[in-house]
């Protein structure tokens, strides 16, 4: 069967791989219909993902149809159902798993990162990883996983209705955080350097937007927050400057949530940690509750799914689409591959 494979940094091609075996006990076989390209796929293509070895089949944002059932699969799952997949694993033994925080399992192996992903015609997955919706299209299902990462950051920030929430970055992850905070009726302030992405952020629920390339970030935030600063800052860019800005611009007793990985060491004025008595938290992957929350949000019609998908390509076009994203990353929010 056919698959898209990153064979080495900077090289991606359509290849033939062996057909998969019948699903094992507790597994289902999926006919993959849509896969979204993630930022991790782009960093893998660029050779910058330390968790990836080559060759690697990318893809963990999935809309698929159940094609076959293994033994022991519950009756609620049947051939022909459209589903999406949580792409993470858990060991059940590490300190995170013992606390029930399976999304940050020490030994997690995400599809398309530490193990081969879904950009192929068929995959087998454990039935416990499946979610369904009778209202969403397969393309919308493939958009859910990246949005759950933003929703999880909102949960980590314990966002409340009375909060003023700043989100740095209006890519797919940041848009998920914007939508998640808006779903909790917080006041959301989106920051980016692209006016087009800021316009999309408004459609996703942002009340205010700031172009930090043309506006004075500090002055604008002070005006919007009545001189108090934000209650919650969510970083979805991964730059030292935005990491630092979160600490500088958050209000006293504020919460900071980091999703992005800074691409270089970050130097802080640490007195703000103590003076403001900050809560600084990381956010990784997503929980089943986040998947259910995003499914409900998309089913409500509150999210502009069609606007977020920049382009849809065929499986044969997928290698070239990844290379084009590498050449012009600012032009893309999400690329979907239709199989």
C-alpha positions as CSV (number, residue, x, y, z in Angstrom):
1,X,0.0,0.0,0.0
2,X,1.0,3.6,-0.5
3,X,2.4,5.9,2.2
4,X,4.1,9.3,2.4
5,X,7.5,9.0,4.0
6,X,10.1,11.5,5.1
7,X,13.2,9.5,4.1
8,X,15.7,12.0,5.4
9,X,15.8,15.7,6.3
10,X,14.5,17.7,3.4
11,X,13.3,14.6,1.5
12,X,9.8,13.4,1.4
13,X,8.3,10.9,-1.2
14,X,5.4,8.6,-1.9
15,X,6.5,5.0,-1.3
16,X,5.1,1.5,-1.3
17,X,5.1,-0.3,2.1
18,X,3.8,-3.8,3.1
19,X,0.1,-4.2,3.7
20,X,-0.8,-4.2,7.4
21,X,-1.9,-7.4,9.1
22,X,-5.4,-8.0,10.3
23,X,-6.3,-6.0,13.5
24,X,-5.1,-7.7,16.7
25,X,-7.3,-8.3,19.7
26,X,-8.8,-4.9,20.8
27,X,-7.8,-3.1,17.6
28,X,-9.6,-1.7,14.6
29,X,-8.3,-1.3,11.1
30,X,-8.9,2.2,9.7
31,X,-9.2,3.3,6.1
32,X,-7.5,6.7,6.4
33,X,-9.5,9.4,4.7
34,X,-7.9,12.7,5.8
35,X,-4.6,13.6,7.5
36,X,-3.6,17.1,8.6
37,X,0.1,18.1,8.4
38,X,1.2,19.2,11.9
39,X,4.1,21.6,12.9
40,X,5.9,18.5,14.2
41,X,5.8,17.0,10.6
42,X,7.4,20.2,9.3
43,X,10.1,20.1,11.9
44,X,10.7,16.5,11.1
45,X,11.0,17.4,7.4
46,X,13.5,20.1,8.3
47,X,15.6,17.6,10.4
48,X,14.9,19.6,13.6
49,X,12.8,17.2,15.6
50,X,15.1,15.4,18.1
51,X,12.4,12.7,18.7
52,X,12.3,11.5,15.1
53,X,14.5,8.9,13.3
54,X,14.3,8.3,9.6
55,X,12.6,7.1,7.5
56,X,9.4,8.2,9.2
57,X,5.8,8.2,8.0
58,X,4.3,11.4,9.4
59,X,0.7,12.2,10.4
60,X,-1.4,12.1,13.5
61,X,-4.3,14.4,12.7
62,X,-6.8,11.9,11.4
63,X,-10.2,11.4,10.0
64,X,-10.9,7.8,9.1
65,X,-13.5,5.1,8.5
66,X,-13.5,1.8,10.4
67,X,-12.7,-1.0,7.9
68,X,-12.4,-4.1,10.1
69,X,-12.7,-5.1,13.8
70,X,-10.4,-7.3,15.8
71,X,-11.6,-9.6,18.6
72,X,-12.7,-7.9,21.8
73,X,-13.7,-4.6,20.3
74,X,-16.8,-3.2,22.1
75,X,-20.1,-3.3,20.2
76,X,-20.3,0.5,20.1
77,X,-17.8,0.4,17.3
78,X,-18.7,-1.0,13.9
79,X,-17.4,-1.2,10.3
80,X,-18.3,1.9,8.4
81,X,-18.2,4.4,11.3
82,X,-16.3,7.6,10.8
83,X,-13.8,8.3,13.6
84,X,-10.8,10.3,14.7
85,X,-7.9,9.1,16.8
86,X,-5.9,10.2,19.8
87,X,-2.4,9.6,18.6
88,X,-0.6,9.2,22.0
89,X,0.5,6.2,24.0
90,X,0.9,5.7,27.7
91,X,3.0,3.4,29.8
92,X,0.8,3.3,32.9
93,X,3.8,3.1,35.1
94,X,5.6,6.5,35.2
95,X,4.9,9.3,37.7
96,X,2.6,11.1,35.2
97,X,0.5,8.0,34.4
98,X,0.2,7.2,38.2
99,X,-1.4,10.7,38.6
100,X,-3.8,10.0,35.7
101,X,-2.0,12.6,33.5
102,X,-1.5,10.2,30.6
103,X,-1.1,13.0,28.1
104,X,2.4,13.7,29.5
105,X,3.5,10.1,29.9
106,X,7.3,9.9,30.2
107,X,7.4,7.2,27.5
108,X,4.7,8.6,25.2
109,X,5.2,7.7,21.5
110,X,3.1,10.0,19.3
111,X,2.1,8.7,15.8
112,X,4.3,10.3,13.2
113,X,6.9,11.3,15.7
114,X,8.4,8.5,17.8
115,X,6.6,5.9,15.6
116,X,5.1,5.8,12.1
117,X,2.0,7.8,11.5
118,X,-1.2,7.8,9.5
119,X,-0.2,9.1,6.1
120,X,-0.9,5.8,4.5
121,X,-4.0,3.9,3.3
122,X,-4.7,1.8,6.3
123,X,-3.6,1.7,10.0
124,X,-4.5,-0.4,13.0
125,X,-5.2,1.3,16.3
126,X,-6.5,0.3,19.7
127,X,-10.2,0.9,20.1
128,X,-9.6,3.0,23.2
129,X,-8.0,5.7,21.0
130,X,-11.1,6.3,19.0
131,X,-13.6,9.2,19.1
132,X,-16.6,9.7,16.9
133,X,-19.0,12.4,15.8
134,X,-22.2,11.9,13.8
135,X,-22.2,15.6,12.8
136,X,-18.7,16.4,11.7
137,X,-17.2,15.7,8.3
138,X,-14.0,13.6,8.0
139,X,-12.0,16.7,7.2
140,X,-13.3,18.4,10.3
141,X,-12.4,15.3,12.3
142,X,-8.8,15.6,11.1
143,X,-8.8,19.2,12.5
144,X,-9.7,18.2,16.0
145,X,-6.4,16.9,17.4
146,X,-4.4,20.1,16.9
147,X,-7.3,22.1,18.4
148,X,-7.2,19.8,21.5
149,X,-3.7,21.0,22.2
150,X,-4.9,24.5,22.6
151,X,-7.9,23.5,24.6
152,X,-5.6,21.6,26.9
153,X,-3.5,24.7,27.5
154,X,-6.6,26.6,28.4
155,X,-7.5,23.9,30.9
156,X,-3.9,24.0,32.3
157,X,-4.4,27.8,32.7
158,X,-7.7,27.2,34.6
159,X,-9.3,29.9,32.5
160,X,-12.4,31.5,34.0
161,X,-15.1,33.7,32.6
162,X,-13.7,36.7,34.4
163,X,-10.2,36.2,32.9
164,X,-8.4,38.3,30.3
165,X,-6.4,35.7,28.2
166,X,-3.6,36.5,25.9
167,X,-2.6,34.0,23.2
168,X,0.7,34.4,21.5
169,X,0.6,32.9,18.0
170,X,-2.4,32.3,15.7
171,X,-1.4,29.0,14.0
172,X,-3.6,26.0,14.5
173,X,-2.5,25.4,18.1
174,X,-3.0,29.1,19.0
175,X,-6.4,29.1,17.4
176,X,-7.3,26.2,19.5
177,X,-6.3,28.1,22.6
178,X,-8.3,31.1,21.4
179,X,-11.4,29.0,20.7
180,X,-11.0,27.2,24.0
181,X,-10.7,30.4,26.1
182,X,-13.6,31.9,24.1
183,X,-15.7,28.8,24.9
184,X,-15.3,29.6,28.6
185,X,-16.5,33.2,27.9
186,X,-13.1,34.8,28.8
187,X,-12.0,37.9,27.1
188,X,-9.4,36.8,24.5
189,X,-6.5,38.9,23.1
190,X,-4.7,37.3,20.2
191,X,-1.1,38.3,19.2
192,X,0.6,37.6,15.9
193,X,2.7,39.4,13.2
194,X,0.3,38.5,10.4
195,X,-2.9,40.6,9.9
196,X,-4.5,37.7,8.0
197,X,-4.0,35.3,10.9
198,X,-5.3,37.9,13.3
199,X,-8.5,38.3,11.3
200,X,-8.9,34.5,11.5
201,X,-8.3,34.7,15.2
202,X,-11.3,37.0,15.5
203,X,-13.4,34.5,13.7
204,X,-12.2,31.9,16.2
205,X,-13.3,33.9,19.2
206,X,-10.7,36.6,19.9
207,X,-12.2,39.9,21.2
208,X,-9.0,42.0,20.6
209,X,-6.0,41.5,18.3
210,X,-2.5,42.9,18.4
211,X,0.0,42.9,15.6
212,X,3.2,42.9,17.6
213,X,5.3,43.8,14.5
214,X,3.5,47.1,14.0
215,X,1.9,47.9,17.4
216,X,3.6,48.6,20.8
217,X,2.7,45.3,22.5
218,X,3.1,46.6,26.1
219,X,1.1,49.8,25.5
220,X,-1.7,48.0,23.7
221,X,-2.0,45.3,26.4
222,X,-2.0,47.9,29.2
223,X,-4.9,49.8,27.4
224,X,-6.9,46.6,26.8
225,X,-6.4,45.4,30.4
226,X,-6.9,48.7,32.2
227,X,-3.2,48.7,33.2
228,X,-3.5,45.3,35.0
229,X,-1.9,43.0,32.5
230,X,-3.4,39.7,31.4
231,X,-4.7,37.1,33.9
232,X,-3.5,34.2,31.7
233,X,-0.8,34.2,29.0
234,X,-0.6,31.2,26.6
235,X,2.5,30.9,24.5
236,X,2.0,29.0,21.2
237,X,5.0,30.3,19.2
238,X,8.2,28.9,20.7
239,X,10.5,32.0,20.6
240,X,12.6,33.3,23.5
241,X,11.0,36.8,22.9
242,X,7.5,35.5,23.4
243,X,8.5,33.3,26.4
244,X,10.0,36.5,28.1
245,X,7.0,38.6,27.1
246,X,4.6,36.3,28.9
247,X,6.5,36.9,32.2
248,X,6.8,40.7,31.6
249,X,3.2,41.3,30.5
250,X,1.1,39.0,32.7
251,X,-0.5,40.6,35.7
252,X,0.2,40.0,39.3
253,X,-1.0,36.6,40.5
254,X,-1.1,35.6,36.8
255,X,-0.8,32.2,35.1
256,X,1.5,31.5,32.2
257,X,1.1,28.4,30.0
258,X,3.8,27.4,27.6
259,X,2.9,25.1,24.7
260,X,5.8,26.0,22.3
261,X,9.3,24.8,22.6
262,X,11.7,27.8,22.7
263,X,14.2,27.4,19.8
264,X,17.1,28.8,21.9
265,X,17.9,29.3,25.6
266,X,15.7,31.9,27.4
267,X,17.0,34.5,29.8
268,X,14.5,35.8,32.4
269,X,14.2,38.6,34.8
270,X,13.3,36.2,37.6
271,X,12.2,38.8,40.1
272,X,8.9,38.9,38.3
273,X,8.4,35.2,39.2
274,X,8.4,36.2,42.9
275,X,7.0,39.8,42.8
276,X,3.9,38.7,40.8
277,X,3.7,35.2,42.5
278,X,3.3,33.6,39.1
279,X,2.1,30.2,38.2
280,X,4.2,29.0,35.2
281,X,3.0,25.8,33.6
282,X,3.8,23.6,30.7
283,X,1.1,22.0,28.5
284,X,1.7,18.9,26.5
285,X,-0.6,17.0,24.1
286,X,-4.3,16.6,25.2
287,X,-6.6,14.5,27.4
288,X,-9.7,12.6,26.4
289,X,-11.7,15.4,28.0
290,X,-10.1,17.9,25.6
291,X,-11.1,15.8,22.6
292,X,-14.7,15.6,23.8
293,X,-14.7,19.4,24.4
294,X,-13.4,20.2,20.9
295,X,-15.8,17.8,19.2
296,X,-18.7,19.6,21.0
297,X,-17.3,23.0,20.1
298,X,-17.1,22.1,16.4
299,X,-20.5,20.4,16.4
300,X,-21.9,23.7,17.7
301,X,-20.8,25.5,14.6
302,X,-18.8,28.0,16.6
303,X,-15.5,27.4,14.9
304,X,-14.7,28.4,11.3
305,X,-13.3,25.1,10.1
306,X,-13.2,25.9,6.4
307,X,-11.2,29.0,7.0
308,X,-8.6,27.2,9.0
309,X,-7.8,24.6,6.3
310,X,-5.5,26.5,4.0
311,X,-5.5,23.8,1.2
312,X,-6.4,20.2,0.6
313,X,-4.1,18.0,-1.5
314,X,-4.1,14.4,-2.7
315,X,-1.8,11.7,-1.4
316,X,0.3,12.0,-4.5
317,X,0.6,15.8,-4.0
318,X,1.4,15.5,-0.3
319,X,5.3,15.3,-0.5
320,X,5.4,18.5,-2.6
321,X,2.9,20.2,-0.3
322,X,5.1,19.6,2.7
323,X,8.1,21.0,0.8
324,X,6.1,24.1,-0.2
325,X,5.1,24.6,3.5
326,X,8.8,24.5,4.4
327,X,9.5,27.2,1.8
328,X,6.7,29.5,2.9
329,X,5.5,28.6,6.4
330,X,3.7,31.9,7.0
331,X,1.2,31.1,4.2
332,X,-0.2,28.0,5.9
333,X,-2.5,27.4,8.8
334,X,-3.3,23.8,8.0
335,X,-2.8,21.5,5.0
336,X,-5.0,18.5,4.7
337,X,-4.2,15.4,2.7
338,X,-7.2,13.6,1.2
339,X,-6.5,9.9,0.6
